[in-house]
């Protein structure tokens, strides 16, 4: 479950039009988008409305990049199924509430081990700072807090599938900017840049845990801060179909562990990971759409090597 600390990136994506409508001779054209998969929109849900987007991840960690940037294949591939329920609730014309419960089912193929776990709970507020115009990018700022509701310590030493949490109160600061261009006809290009910062509280550990260790482990860990930069775009191909892409750069500072242990706890060196998430969208209408794709690591340093399948259904009400 150590790879789960990388999976804080995905965000509910508003499916309604995020640019002024384009008029032609016969109708007003509203772009239909559901994606991209991982980057948050720079727009919010307005008062009296809400947006629900269930995300389903099939995650596979097959190895790890070492400190020399070389891929080391794991002896036992780790898998988990992760369901995240993103709720965006409009509080005003410039403010929204975010609630994200999540669940994990972890398993390994080589040994008959599996477990079900409730994950950490995320709550947050996002502010719309500027709206998108013909000459201006939309800009949004958000603060989210992750509460350690998932199991993170005192795992069974012989079981590699336990756990669904970090044990840490995680404060997330996010800034998203977005702009849409009309390419002609029903074709639109939507582009986003998102900056995420995650700050972790100290975690008291006993026994085998999310960060490693063994039955003798007893102490405290200060997880390193996480910084992520996303570049994302989506292009409408037809009225209903669109393609999307996320480029994700993640840098994590060194963990600090104080206490006693036999096996290592946390990462003793900084981490970097470059990952990619292409996706295909089908938009039923202006307020509902389906997006499916994958998310996989390209290269990294002291970071998980993974390949995930992702599907999400977006409903704006």
LOKEFI-784635 format. One record per residue: x, z, y of N, C-alpha, C, O, CB in turn. Coordinates in steps of 0.02 Angstrom, whole numbers, plus 50000, padded with zeros to 5 digits. Atoms other than C-alpha are relative to their C-alpha. Glycine has a CB too. Example, Ala and Ser with C-alpha at 12.3 -4.5 7.8 and 13.67 -1.06 7.14 Angstrom:
REM LOKEFI-784635
500455000049941506155039049775500455000050060500975003350059499505006250001/499584999749941506845035749947499615003750055499865004550110500204992950023/
This chain:
REM LOKEFI-784635
500405000049939500005000050000500425000050063500145000150118499545005950000/499605000249940501494999750117499874993850041499934993950102500745000549983/500145006249964501044981850162499385000650043499294996650089499934994249952/500624999449962499364987950229500125001450073499685000050114499575005449970/499864998549931500204993550389500074993650042500034993950103500645004150006/499975006449964500394975050435499314997250013499234992650054500414995049960/500655003349999498534971550415499545003150052498965004650037499685000449932/500424997449946497904978150583499824994450049499554995950103500355005750036/500035005249949497844961150667499334996850008499144995050064500494994849984/500615003949993496194953350629499505003350046499495009550051499694998949932/500484997549951494804955150757499374996049997499384989949986500304999950070/500635003649996492984950750769500034994750054500274996150110499425004850013/499945005549954492844933950855499314997850023498894996249981500374994149967/500655001949974491394929750968499854992749984500284988449994499955001250076/500175006750024490484914550902499644995850052499604989750045499585000449938/500365003949951489504909551056500494996450046501094997750045499535004650042/499585004149957490154897251184500395004350049500115008850079499584994950038/499584996049956491614904051284500264995850059500774997550089500595002949961/499835004049942491704890651418499354997450031498844997049996500474994149981/500605002849970490464883551543499784993849963500204989849942500114998550074/500245006050036489354870351461500184993650036500244993550098499245000449991/499845006549972489794852151486499384995649998499064995049946500584996649960/500615004149996488394840751544500184992649991500664990250021499645001250067/499965007250001488214822651494499334997250022498925000950049500204997349929/500605003149973486824810451531499365002549965498825002149995500044992549994/500604998350038485634817051397499935007349983499375009649970499974996049938/500054993150022486054835051356500585004250028501085001650053500005000449924/499474995349984487064850551396500385001649936500085003949888499725006550034/499594999050060488504852051272500305006950001500685008650046500554994649995/499704993450008488944869651215500474999749940500264997849886499455005549990/499554999950058490494871251106499825005549951499625010949971500735000950023/500134995150052490244880150940500665001849966500994997449938499494997249947/499394997650032491704890650877499885006749965499465010749988500565000750052/500014993650035491924904950753500695003249997500745009349993499734999049929/499324997450009493824906750743500345001550066500025002450118500414995049961/499605000250061495234908350743499925006349957499545010849974500734999150019/500094994550047495434920450598500235006750026499885011750018500374998549936/499684993549987496564933950670500025002150073500045008150086500694999749975/499934998149929496634933450860499325002050029498814998950015500314994350040/500604997949966495364942650965499834995350057500284992450088500075007150026/500225004149944494344933051093500155003750065500195009850066499254998349995/499924997049934494644936051279499325001150033499305002950092500444995650044/500674999049974492754937151301499685005949965499935008249913499564993649992/500344994250030491544951351263499274998549988498994993550011500075006150046/500725000150010489774954151203499675003550059499875009050077499805003349932/500324997149941488624957451350499475005149981499265005449923499694994550043/500474994550011487394971851368499364997549965499094992349983499825003350066/500615001750037485924971551247500124995649939499644994049903499534996750045/499845004350057486834960851117500545003349958500885008049979500244993050025/499444997850042488014963850972500234994349956499864989649943499805006149957/499705005150043489164953650862500255003549937500645008249940500594996350036/499794997450065489404957350676500414994749964500194989049957499405002349957/499595004750038490814949350579500335003649941500845007049950500544996850045/499674997350060491194955050400500604995549981500534989449974499505000549941/499395003450023492974950250350500145002149928500085007949910500615001750045/499804998550069493494949050167500684997049987500774990949990499474997349949/499315002150013495354948350125500155000849925499965005849895500495004150042/499704999350066496134944949956500764999850011501054994550022499774994249949/499314999249979497894951449986500475000449939500325003949891500095006350043/499504999950053499414948349876500695000850030500924996650069499974993549958/499314999049980501134955649908500454998649940500435002249890500125007250028/499615002350057502374946649796500745001650007501144999949962499914992749989/499294998449990504024952849868500125003050068499665005350102500424993849991/499814997249936504964958650020500624996450026501074994649988500135007649995/499405002849969506204951150143500485005750014500295010850044499814996150066/499524994649991507794961450146500314999850070500104995850111500564999649947/499714999549934508884966050295500434993950017500644993150074500425006250006/499635006349988509814949350274499534994050005499764988350003500514998949945/500515005249993508184939450291499894996149935499604990649937500184995350056/500085003450064508214934750106499395002849964499265008849967500635000849956/500594997950038506654935349998500205003049933500574999949895499524994149990/499894996850064506724947649854499325000649965498885004249988500335007150009/500644999850037505334944849726499905006949969500375010049944499994994549945/500164993550029504454960649667499924999649925499754994449897499375002750031/500094999750072504424966149486499274999849980499094997349927500345006249971/500714999850015502554968949494499624998150063499655001650114499785007149975/500385002349942501434959149613499435004750015499055006649970499744992849988/500524995549979500274970349713499424996150031499534991450069500275005250050/500595003349975498494965049752499525005250030499505010950007499654995949944/500564995949979497074972249853499464995750033499614990550063500225005650048/500575003049967495354967149912499825004550059499745010650050499394999049951/500134996149939494974972650090499394997350036499384991450056500624999950046/500605001849962493254972350171500015003750066500045009850068499355001749960/500034997149933493214975150360499354997850033499194991850033500624997950042/500645001549966491564976150455500105001050075500095006750099499435004649973/499894999849928491854971850638499334999950037498944995250030500444994150023/500594999549957490474977550757500235000050072500605004450093499585006449984/499895000249928490584972450940499325001050033498864997150024500334993150023/500644998149971489204980651042500064999850076500485003350105499785007149976/499965000749927488894975751224499725006150036499165008250023499624993950022/500214994349961488804990451344499824998150072499405001350103500555005350002/500155002649933488784980651508500244992850001500434990049950500355004250056/499785006949995489234963451573500764999349998501024993749996499744997050065/499275000450003491084968051568500315005049951500925005849950500285001250069/499754994750044491224981751435499674999649931499064998649927499895006950032/500285000050067491004982251246500325005549957500895007549969500094993249966/499774995050048491174995051105500164996549934499824991949914499455005549989/499795002950064492084990950942500015005549947500285010949958500714996850007/500014995550057491784999550774500204996049938499914990849924499305003449990/499755003850058492744994150617500125004749941500675007449934500654996350019/499874996750064492505003150450500304995049951500184989049957499355003149971/499705004550049493494996050304500085003449933500105009549927500684997450025/499974997650069493644997550115500534996049963500644990149978499304999449966/499485003250041495014993549988499855000749926499605005949904500695003050016/499964999650073495054989349804500694997549981500844991649990499424995849965/499305001550016496864989749743500094999349925499795003049886500475005450029/499895000950071497484983249576500664996449988500934993150032499434996149968/499415003650023498994976749481499824996149937499404998349898500605004849987/500165004350056498984962749352500385002049936500115001449881500154992850017/499584998750059500404968449237499815006549966499935007349906500725000350021/500214993650029499724986149211499265001150016499034999050069500435005950026/500724999049988497894991549195499875005650050499605010950032499645001649934/500094995049948497885001049360499584997150056499684991450077500695002450026/500415002149943496585000049497499715006150034499685011550003499434995249977/500304994549964495785010949629499584997250058499724991850084500545004950027/500425001749943494435010349763500135005250055500195011250040499244999849981/499854995349946494755018049934499644998050064499574992150080500765000350012/500255001049932493925020150103500614999950046501045004350041499495005550021/499425000749956495155014350236499935003950065499455007650074500124992850016/500024996849934495555020650410499464996850043499314990950037500694999450035/500555002249957494165019350540500264998650070500645002650098499445005350002/499795002049932494435010250706499415000150048498874997650032500334993049999/500495000049946493475013350867500354998050064500944999750074499665007150008/499675002149939493815005651036499534997550053498934996650043500494994749984/500355002649941493294999551207500414994150026501024994350029499915005550055/499665005749969493694982551284499664998250066499054998350072499994994049952/500245001949933493544977151466500144992650013500684990049998500355004450054/499925006949977493264959451530500275000350071499925002550116499324996049996/499704999649934494454957851678499864993850042499704994450101500755001049993/500175006349965494204939551726499654995449952499784995549891500644996750029/500355005050040493064925851664500344993250005500684991750054499264999450022/499705006650001493614908551616499634995350048499024995150049500004997149929/500285005249956493354894851746500414993649989500854993349946500015002250075/499635006350006493974877151768500735000850020501154996750001499674994650043/499324999149975495544884251851500305006749980500845008450003500004999450076/499784993250014495724901551774499895001949927499385000349898499625004950045/500064997450068496054909451604499565006250000499575010150048500705001549971/500344993650010494894923051540500535005249981501035003649950499454999449944/499524994650014495764939951526499625006249979499145008250012500445001550062/500334994050027495264955251423500535005249982501075003549958499564998349939/499564994450018496064972451399499615004849956499025006249970500275003550063/500344995550046495654984451258500435005849978501055005249975499754996349940/499674994150030496095001751191499605001949938499005003249942500045006050051/500324998150063495715005751009500375006049970500985006749979499994994149951/499704994350035496025021550909499824999549926499234998749908499765006850030/500104999950073496245021650720500045007249976500535010749988500524995549964/500034993250025495725037850635500185000049926499954995849888499295003050011/499735000050069496595042650471499505002549949499575008049921500625004249996/500534998250048495055042950359500174997849928499834999949881499344997050021/499825002450066495915034150213500535004449966500925007750001500264993050004/499504996250037496955042450076500694997150011500784991050009499835000249925/499335002549985498815041450114500555004049965501135001949969500115000250074/499484995950030499735055050014499755003049934499175002349915500235005550048/500134996750064499825064849850499734995149948499254996649912499515005850010/500195005050050499675049049746500265002149931500745005949925500274993050019/499754999250069499855049349557500654996049995500674990150010499474997549948/499345003250002501695045449528500004993849956500364989049971500525004949974/500015005850045501275033449386499524994550021499474989449988499825002349933/500505004949978499935024049485500244996850065500375000350114499305003450011/499765003649941500475010649609499434997250042499564993650090500464994349979/500575003249965498715006349669499635004750047499185002550082499514997449949/500384995349959498145022149759500134999050074500654996350094500175007149979/499904999849928497905023549946499624994650037499524989150012500714999350015/500355004849957496975015150087500095001650073499774998650116499274999849984/499924998049931497605023550244500725001150019501175000649978499625006350013/499334998949973499105027150354500145007450013500725009350019500094996250065/499914993049984498815045750387500145001350073500245007150092500545002849960/499804999449930499165042450571499424998350046499014994050031500604995550015/500435002149945498125042150729500384994450036500924995550064499825006050049/499665005949973498545024750792499654997750063499054996050062500024994249947/500275002449936498285020050974500224992850011500824991250010500235004550059/499865007249993498155001251001499824997850071499264999150095499604995949948/500125003249936498314992451168500014992449989500474989849957500535002150055/500035007250011497794974151171499834996450065499404998650104499494998349946/500145004549943497824960551303499904993049971500324990549933500595000150053/500165006750025497014943751267499844995450059499464997350104499425000149950/500165005049950496964928251375499794993649964500044992049910500604998750049/500305005750035495994912451335499774994750050499554996250105499405002349956/500235005649959495584895351405499744994549954500024993349900500574997350047/500285005650039494514880951341500024993650042499894993650102499275001749978/499995006549968494704862551380499524995349965499474995349903500724997050000/500445005150028493414848751355500414993749990500684990950039499384998750046/499595005850016494294834351267499614993550003499904988149997500315000849932/500425005949999492824822451279499485000349945499635002449889500424993749993/500535000050050491164820551190499855007149977499735011550018500194995749940/500144993450028490864835351073500655003749982500625008849947499564999449939/499354997250019492734839351058500265004850053500305003050112500514994449986/499734994949956493454855251133500635003049969500705003249908499475005550014/499414996350021495124864251125499985007050031499915007750092500664996350021/499994993149977495164883251136500695002949984500935002349927499445004249966/499324997450009496864891851161500025007350022499735009150073500514995850041/499954992849985497274910451158500725002549992501114999949952499545004049953/499394996150008498764921851182499795007349998499445009750043500534998650057/500194993050008498584939751120500625004349989501045002649947499505000849940/499454995250007499804954251139499715006649976499265009450008500395000950067/500244993750030499544969751029500575005049996501135003249977499694998749930/499524994550007500454986451035499675005749962499135007949981500265002450069/500264994550041500185000050903500495005950003501085005149987499884997849926/499604994049996500835017750932499735005149951499135006549950500015002950073/500204995850056500805029950785500165007450014500695008950043500334997849936/499864992949997500665048950782500415002149939500444998449889499355004150004/499634997350057501765059650668499535001249942498945002749952500375006650020/500404999050060501145061250489500365005049954500955004049938499884993249963/499734995450048501425076050374499884997349930499324995249914499695007150007/500035003250066501795070150196500165005049945500605009249951500484994149996/499874996250061501705078350025499914995449940499384992349933499555006249995/500045004250060502085069049864500074992650016500214990750073499355001349965/499985007349991502065050249838499464997950049498905000650047499914996449932/500455001549944501235041949987500044992750020500414988849991500155004450059/500025006949975500875025950083500694997550019500824991550013499544999650060/499355001949974502655025950151500545000149946501124998549960500205004550057/499524999750054503505028349981500055007049972499555010549963500684997650023/499894993350024504285044149914499835001049927499734996149890499605004750041/500144998150069503935053349751499685006949999499485009450052500654999949956/500344993650006503235069649685500365005650038500055010650055499955002049927/499614994949965504635079449773499954999550076500195003950111500724999749979/500005001249928504285072449946499605005350038499045007050019499704993150015/500334995149957503865085350079500334999650069500925001150077500075007349970/499715000649933504095082350265499544996450048498934996050037500664996449996/500375003549947503565072550419500304993150010500914992150003500025004050066/499765006649982503685054250464499704997950067499124999250081499824994849945/500225003049937503575045950634500034992549991500574989650001500435002550061/499985007350009503075027750599500214996450064500014998350119499314997549976/499775003849943503915015150712499444996150034498984993850001500554995349980/500505003849962502915006650849499994992749977500494990049956500165000350076/500125006750023502184989650806499814995650059499354997450097499454999849945/500155004749946502184974950928499864993149969500264990649929500594999550052/500185006550028501294958550887499814995250056499464997150103499425000749950/500175005349953501164942250984499704994349961500004991749915500644997750040/500375005250035499884929250930499894994150047499704995050105499335002649973/500195006249967499694911150984499494996649955499624995349897500634995350013/500555002550041498044903750926499654994250034499604993950095499505005649985/500385005649974497064887750945499484997949949499564999049889500474994150018/500525003050043495494879650876499744993850035499684993550096499425005149985/500225006549975494854861950895499374998049963499354998249902500564994549992/500625002350031493084855850864500084992749978500264988450018499395000850048/499945006850028493084840450750499334996450004499294990650024500255000349927/500695002449992491194838050742499605005550033499885010550055499694997949930/500424994849971489724847850808500055006549961500035012049990499274997750003/500004994150043489834859750659500695002149975500815008049963499564998749941/499364998550031491614858550596500565000750052500574997150102500184994649950/499424999049956493204864850678500595002449957500505005149903499855005150056/499394997450032495004868850628500335005050046500265004650107500494994249982/499704994749960495984884050685500695001849972500845000549913499545006250002/499334997950021497754891050678500215006150040500115006450101500514994250009/499694994249968498574907850715500745000149981500924999249923499655006749978/499284998850011500454910350736500125007250019500005009250076500454995050043/499944992949989500884928750719500735002249996501065001149945499575003949950/499344997049999502524937050769499925007650002499595010250047500424997550061/500074992850003502664955450720500685003349997501115001649956499585002149938/499384996049999504074967650763499815007349994499385009750030500404998650066/500134992950011504074985650699500655003950004501145002249971499655001149932/499414995949993505314998850750500125004349938499675005049896499945004550063/499814996050058506215010050625499585006449995499435009650045500745001950005/500344993650013505255024450545500515005750000501105004649985499624999849932/499574994150001505965042050561499695005349954499145007749967500115002950071/500254994950047505765054150414500445006250003501055005750003499984997149927/499654993650003506225072550416499695004349945499105005749946499975003750069/500254996050056506075082750257500424998949939501004996849943499284998349986/499655000750064506555082350074499664994749957499054994349956500045006749963/500265005250044506355067849953500564997449956501144997949975499664994350040/499515003550042507225058949810499984992650015500504989650028499865001449925/500085007149983506535041449839499894999350075499615003750108499424996949961/500035001149928506605033950013499285000150025498814998249990500324993350017/500654999949967505165036450133500054996050065500484997450107499775007450014/500015003949939504765023650268500554994850002500944994049954500065004550059/499505005249989505855009650335500575002750042500465005450097499694993850032/499424997349966507605014450386500324994950047500854996250076500515002449950/499755005249954507864998350486499404996350029498864996350000500484995149963/500555003549967506814988050605499764994149958500124991449916500224997650069/500325005350038505624974850537499784994350047499584995550104499405002849961/500295005849965505154957350593499674995549948499914994849892500564996050040/500365004550045503914945450517499674994450040499354995750091499485003849958/500355005849973503304927950560499504997749947499694996349890500494994350020/500515002150048501654923050479499544994850032499534994050093499595006049975/500415005649979500404908850490499325000649968499265002849910500334993249982/500684999550027498514908050468499594993950019499254994150071499665006550024/500435005849988497684890850459499305001349972499225005049924500304993649968/500694998750022495794890450440499554994050016499714989850058499725006350034/500515005049990494264879250431499355003650017499175008649985499914995549936/500624996949977492634883450521499404995549986499444989449993500045001750075/500645003550000490834878550489499525004250042499375009950024499734998949927/500454996649954489674883250632499294997649989499134991849999500224998850073/500695001850014487834883750586499634998450065499214993850067499645005849964/500295001149934487324884750769500445003650051501015005450036499265002550003/499614996849948487894892550932500145007449986500605010250015499644999350067/499954992850009487684910250865500225002249930500255008249917499355003150015/499804998150067488244909750683500494994949971500424988949982499385000749954/499515004450029489714902750589500395003349944500415009449938500474997550053/499594997750056490834904150436500704997350009500794991450027499694997749932/499315002249996492724903450438500375002349938500295008049916500345002750065/499624998250060493884903150288500684996650004500754991150029499624997949936/499325002649998495744900750268500475004649964500285008249918500224999150072/499494995850031497354909350221500455003050053500435001050111500424995949949/499524996649955498664920650298500615001549957500565005249908499705006550033/499414999250042500454920250232500625000950043500664998350099500084994049953/499364998949965502194925750282500434993849993500454990549941500365006249972/499535005550001503454912350329500715002549987501074999849945499974996150066/499354996850009505014923150344499985006850033499515008550068500584995550029/500004993349971505514940550394500645003849985501095001449950499415003949976/499444995450011506734954950396499715006949983499345009850023500475000450062/500234993350020506394971150300499245000650002498975005750022500325005450044/500735000449993504554965950290499694997149937500034993749899499814995750062/500345002650060503264961750156499974992450000499904989250052499305002949994/500155007150011503124944150085499314999749968499215002649915500554996449956/500694999850024501284940550060499664993250007499894988950044499605005350038/500445005949995499954927150036499295002449991499125005149938500194994449947/500684997350000498144931250077499494994450009499614989550044499925005350055/500595004249987496474922350067499525004050043499445010050034499664997649933/500434996549952495244926550207499364995950010499384989850016500375001150067/500645003249982493404922850238499615004950043499625010950032499594998149936/500384995849955492274929250376499364996450021499354990350029500415001950063/500645002549977490454926950427499845003350066499815009450071499435001249948/500114997449933490064928750612499274999050020498994993650014500464996750051/500695000249976488334932950681499945003450067500135009250075499525003449948/500104997349933487934935350865499265000850013498874996050008500334995450054/500714998549990486274943850904499895003350067499325004950084499755004449943/
